[in-house]
Amino acid sequence: MAVTLEDVRAFAVTLPRTTEALVYGRVKFRIGSIVYVAFSHDETVMGFGFPKEFREALIDSEPHKFMWPRTSDLRYNWVEVRLSELDEDEMREYVLDAWAMCVPKSATARRSNRRCG
């Protein structure tokens, strides 16, 4: 079953310091002013923070699933995925990793300690 915006929202709001914003009709999850997940207007594509140095390999590995961001976003650590191709476990992994790129290391350590304890 495909992942939806509601699935992502249910997970993202559990991550410390996360806020949800509606920007020009698009749902975005962010830490302060830094966006780590954003949705297309039709909610079929999710963009998320991802290291630029691994982006090409990810897209090449599953081009039916992953896409390059628009040209103006290539300078950012960003990639896009078709929600119809994503399962919930993958979504959680990508969202968590994108969130971890945006928060202080102390926040990721606290989250890790809660999961382990």
C-alpha positions as CSV (number, residue, x, y, z in Angstrom):
1,M,0.0,0.0,0.0
2,A,1.3,3.4,-0.9
3,V,2.4,5.9,1.7
4,T,0.3,9.0,2.1
5,L,0.8,12.5,3.5
6,E,-1.1,11.4,6.6
7,D,1.3,8.5,7.1
8,V,4.3,10.9,6.9
9,R,2.5,13.5,9.1
10,A,1.8,10.8,11.8
11,F,5.5,10.0,11.9
12,A,7.0,13.5,11.4
13,V,5.1,15.1,14.3
14,T,6.8,12.6,16.7
15,L,10.2,14.0,15.8
16,P,11.5,16.7,18.2
17,R,11.4,20.3,17.1
18,T,9.3,19.5,14.0
19,T,6.7,21.9,12.9
20,E,4.3,21.6,9.9
21,A,3.7,24.5,7.6
22,L,1.6,25.2,4.6
23,V,3.7,27.2,2.1
24,Y,2.1,28.3,-1.2
25,G,-0.4,25.4,-0.8
26,R,2.3,22.8,-0.2
27,V,2.7,20.9,3.1
28,K,6.2,21.1,4.6
29,F,7.8,19.7,7.7
30,R,10.7,21.7,9.1
31,I,13.0,22.5,12.0
32,G,13.0,26.2,12.4
33,S,13.2,27.6,8.9
34,I,15.0,24.4,7.5
35,V,12.6,22.2,5.5
36,Y,13.4,18.5,5.7
37,V,10.3,17.1,4.0
38,A,7.9,18.7,1.5
39,F,5.1,17.5,-0.7
40,S,3.9,18.3,-4.2
41,H,0.6,20.2,-4.6
42,D,-1.1,16.9,-5.5
43,E,0.6,15.1,-2.6
44,T,1.9,12.3,-4.9
45,V,5.6,13.3,-4.6
46,M,7.6,13.8,-1.4
47,G,10.9,15.8,-1.4
48,F,13.3,15.1,1.4
49,G,16.7,16.0,2.7
50,F,19.3,13.7,1.3
51,P,23.1,14.0,0.9
52,K,24.1,15.4,-2.5
53,E,27.0,13.0,-2.8
54,F,24.7,10.0,-2.7
55,R,21.8,11.4,-4.6
56,E,22.8,10.2,-8.1
57,A,23.4,6.6,-6.9
58,L,20.0,6.6,-5.2
59,I,18.1,7.9,-8.3
60,D,20.0,5.5,-10.6
61,S,19.3,2.6,-8.3
62,E,15.5,3.0,-8.7
63,P,14.6,5.6,-11.3
64,H,10.9,4.6,-11.2
65,K,10.8,5.6,-7.6
66,F,13.4,8.5,-7.1
67,M,13.7,11.7,-9.0
68,W,16.0,14.7,-9.2
69,P,14.7,17.8,-7.6
70,R,13.9,20.8,-9.8
71,T,16.9,22.6,-11.2
72,S,16.7,25.5,-8.6
73,D,16.8,22.9,-5.8
74,L,19.9,21.0,-7.0
75,R,22.2,23.1,-4.8
76,Y,20.4,21.6,-1.7
77,N,20.7,18.2,-0.1
78,W,17.4,17.2,-1.7
79,V,15.8,14.3,-3.6
80,E,12.2,13.4,-4.5
81,V,10.3,10.2,-4.3
82,R,6.9,9.0,-5.7
83,L,4.8,8.1,-2.8
84,S,3.1,5.3,-4.8
85,E,6.5,3.5,-4.9
86,L,7.3,3.9,-1.2
87,D,6.5,1.6,1.7
88,E,6.0,2.8,5.3
89,D,9.4,1.4,6.6
90,E,11.3,3.2,3.8
91,M,9.3,6.4,4.5
92,R,10.2,6.3,8.1
93,E,13.9,5.8,7.3
94,Y,14.1,8.6,4.8
95,V,12.1,11.0,6.9
96,L,14.2,10.2,10.0
97,D,17.4,10.6,8.2
98,A,16.3,14.0,6.6
99,W,15.2,15.2,10.1
100,A,18.6,14.2,11.6
101,M,20.4,16.3,9.0
102,C,18.6,19.4,10.3
103,V,18.7,19.1,14.1
104,P,21.5,19.5,16.5
105,K,23.3,16.3,17.2
106,S,22.1,16.5,20.8
107,A,18.5,16.2,19.6
108,T,19.3,13.0,17.6
109,A,21.1,11.6,20.6
110,R,18.1,12.2,22.8
111,R,15.8,10.5,20.2
112,S,18.2,7.5,20.0
113,N,18.2,7.2,23.8
114,R,14.4,7.1,24.0
115,R,14.2,4.4,21.4
116,C,16.8,2.3,23.1
117,G,15.6,2.9,26.7
